[in-house]
Amino acid sequence: MGSDKLKDRKRKSEDVEEEVSLKKKSKKDKLHKKEKKEKKEKKDKKHKKHKKEREENRAVEVEEKKSEIEIDVDAGEEVSQVDADAFLKDNEVKVEDASNLGLKPILSFDILKGKIDSKILAKISEFPKPTPIQSVSWPYLLQKKDVVGVAETGSGKTFAFGVPAINHILTTGNKKDLQVLVISPTRELASQIYDNLKILTDITGLSCTCIYGGVSKDEQRKSVKTSNCVIATPGRLLDLMEEGSINLSKINYLVLDEADRMLEKGFEEDIKKIISKTNSINRQTLMFTATWPKEVRELASTFMKSPIRISIGNRDELSANKRITQIVEVVDPFNKEKILINLLHKYQSGKNANDKILIFALYKKEATRVEKTLQYKGFKVAAIHGDLSQQQRTQSLDDFKNGKTNLLLATDVAARGLDIPNVKVVINLTFPLTIEDYVHRIGRTGRAGKTGISHTLFTEHEKHLSGALMNVLRSGDQPVPDELMKFGGHTKKKEHGAYGAFFKNVDMNVKAKKIKFD
Ligand SMILES: Nc1ncnc2c1ncn2[C@@H]1O[C@H](COP(=O)(O)OP(=O)(O)OP(=O)(O)O)[C@@H](O)[C@H]1O
C-alpha cells in the first residue's frame, strides 16, 4: 500500500511536471509565434514603407516629367562658332562632356530672353554680362545636367548655380515643394548664399531658408515648412533631419558649394547621410569650387550622373586668381607679430588709411592672442573664429563689411567663399595647413574683376608646403623669392611645425600630391 501511494505521488508529480513543461512549451510556442508575427508585421511594414517611398518617388518622377519644360538654352545661332571658340580659348575654358553636347556659351543676358523667368533675367541683367563660369555652365544646368564647375575665387559661382536653381523650382515639379538644397561648409557662407538666392526667390514669389548652427532652431523649423529652397551647413541640417523637422525627399536640385571642402574627411559622412535622403531618381547634382584636388574627384562622381566638368582658367594646376599680387616673405617665426604691425602701418597709410585688410591666423587661440595684441597697440580690429558666439561672428563680419572696422582677424572659417567688397590686402600671418586653403584665403581679395594684394609670412615650419606654394606663385605669374627657393621643392603634406595637426581632420596617410617643377 505504502509503495502504491509512493507510485501514485510520483505519477502525480510527473503529471504536474509534464503539465508545467507543456504549459512552458505552449508559452514558448506562443512567444515564438508572437515574435514571428511581430517580425512579419515589421517586415511587412518596412516593405510597405519602401513600396510607398518607391511609389512616391515614381509619382514625383512622373509629375516632374509632366511639368518639365524643355529648355533649349544652347546659344545656337545667336553666338557664332567663331565667337564661341574665341571666348572658350580666351578664358581657357575646358568642358569634359561624355555625351558631346557641345553647347555654346551664353555671351550676353539677351540670349536668355524667353528661356528663363523674366524677373530673374531682369535682376541678373543689372550686371553687364555673365561671367565665364556663368556663360559656360548655364546651358548645361538649364538642360538639367549634373555639373562640376571649377573657377577662380570671386568669379560669380553663386549665381552660376543660383540662377538655374531658382528657375528650376519655377519649371519643375510642384512649386510648393522643397526642391533645392545648397550645402555650404560655414555659417557665414551659408548666410551669404542665402542673401544672394533670396533676391531671386523674393522676386519670383518663392521662399528660401537658411539653416545653420549657433542660433535658435525654432524659426528654422517653422520657415522650412514653407520653403522651396534651403541653404544649410551640414551639422544643423542633420539635426533637423533627425528630429523629423525637415524632409528632403523632394530635393531634386542639390548643390555642394566649396565642394572639395564638403567632401573632405570630417564632412564626408554627414554629406553621405544628407544625400541619401534626397530624391535619388531625379536629382540634378552640382559641385562648385575654386580648387578641385584629385583626392576628392572619385568620391564626387559617386553622387553624380555623367557630370559635365567645366573649368575656367587652367584649373588642372592649382592656381590663384591672377589679379592678386602675391608677396611671400620668409621670416623668423618669432618676429611675425612685429612684422604684422609694420605691415598694417604700411598698407593702411596715406590715401590707403581706410583700406580693408583681412588677416588670417591658423588657430582660434592664435587669433585671440593676436587680436589682443593689436587692440593693445591701438588698432580697431574685429575677429571671426570658432571660439566666438555666432552673434559675435556675425557682428564682426557686418562691421568689417560696412567699414566700421577696417581690420578683420580670422581663422580659416573665413577662408572660403566670403564675398566682402573691397578687401584690398590679405595677410597670412600663419600659413594654412593646405595649399588649397592658401588659394581660397587670398581669394578674399581681387574679386569680381578687381585687383588685390596678398602678403604671406612664411616660416621654416611650413617648408613642407614650399614646393606647392612656388607652383601657385609661378602659375599666377608671380615672382618666387630666393628665400623660399632655399627650402627646395618640398610638397609633402604634414602637420604644422608649430601647431601640430589638430586644426581639422588631416589624413596623414594620404599620399603627398605629386607636383611637377619647371
Ligand atoms: N555677371 C556678373 N558680373 C559681375 N559681377 C558679378 C556677376 N555675377 C556675380 N557677380 C559678383 O561677383 C562677386 C563674387 O561672386 P561670388 O561670391 O559668387 O564668387 P565665387 O566664385 O563664389 O567666389 P569663391 O570661390 O570665393 O566662393 C559677387 O559680389 C557677385 O555679386
PDBQT file of the ligand as one rigid body, heavy atoms in Angstrom, charges set to zero:
ROOT
HETATM    1  N1  LIG A 601      27.774  88.502 -64.060  1.00  0.00    +0.000 N 
HETATM    2  C1  LIG A 601      28.402  89.161 -63.103  1.00  0.00    +0.000 A 
HETATM    3  N2  LIG A 601      29.080  90.304 -63.387  1.00  0.00    +0.000 NA
HETATM    4  C2  LIG A 601      29.729  90.988 -62.419  1.00  0.00    +0.000 A 
HETATM    5  N3  LIG A 601      29.760  90.631 -61.109  1.00  0.00    +0.000 NA
HETATM    6  C3  LIG A 601      29.098  89.501 -60.770  1.00  0.00    +0.000 A 
HETATM    7  C4  LIG A 601      28.389  88.716 -61.738  1.00  0.00    +0.000 A 
HETATM    8  N4  LIG A 601      27.836  87.669 -61.101  1.00  0.00    +0.000 NA
HETATM    9  C5  LIG A 601      28.186  87.784 -59.800  1.00  0.00    +0.000 A 
HETATM   10  N5  LIG A 601      28.926  88.887 -59.594  1.00  0.00    +0.000 N 
HETATM   11  C6  LIG A 601      29.502  89.383 -58.310  1.00  0.00    +0.000 C 
HETATM   12  O1  LIG A 601      30.812  88.848 -58.162  1.00  0.00    +0.000 OA
HETATM   13  C7  LIG A 601      31.136  88.727 -56.770  1.00  0.00    +0.000 C 
HETATM   14  C8  LIG A 601      31.755  87.360 -56.497  1.00  0.00    +0.000 C 
HETATM   15  O2  LIG A 601      30.809  86.355 -56.749  1.00  0.00    +0.000 OA
HETATM   16  P1  LIG A 601      30.712  85.018 -55.884  1.00  0.00    +0.000 P 
HETATM   17  O3  LIG A 601      30.709  85.348 -54.441  1.00  0.00    +0.000 OA
HETATM   18  O4  LIG A 601      29.616  84.227 -56.444  1.00  0.00    +0.000 OA
HETATM   19  O5  LIG A 601      32.139  84.379 -56.224  1.00  0.00    +0.000 OA
HETATM   20  P2  LIG A 601      32.631  82.863 -56.128  1.00  0.00    +0.000 P 
HETATM   21  O6  LIG A 601      33.098  82.478 -57.473  1.00  0.00    +0.000 OA
HETATM   22  O7  LIG A 601      31.588  82.018 -55.492  1.00  0.00    +0.000 OA
HETATM   23  O8  LIG A 601      33.891  83.018 -55.174  1.00  0.00    +0.000 OA
HETATM   24  P3  LIG A 601      34.526  81.961 -54.095  1.00  0.00    +0.000 P 
HETATM   25  O9  LIG A 601      35.285  80.921 -54.882  1.00  0.00    +0.000 OA
HETATM   26  O10 LIG A 601      35.434  82.803 -53.304  1.00  0.00    +0.000 OA
HETATM   27  O11 LIG A 601      33.402  81.375 -53.331  1.00  0.00    +0.000 OA
HETATM   28  C9  LIG A 601      29.839  88.953 -56.014  1.00  0.00    +0.000 C 
HETATM   29  O12 LIG A 601      29.878  90.218 -55.415  1.00  0.00    +0.000 OA
HETATM   30  C10 LIG A 601      28.759  88.893 -57.079  1.00  0.00    +0.000 C 
HETATM   31  O13 LIG A 601      27.664  89.722 -56.789  1.00  0.00    +0.000 OA
ENDROOT
TORSDOF 0
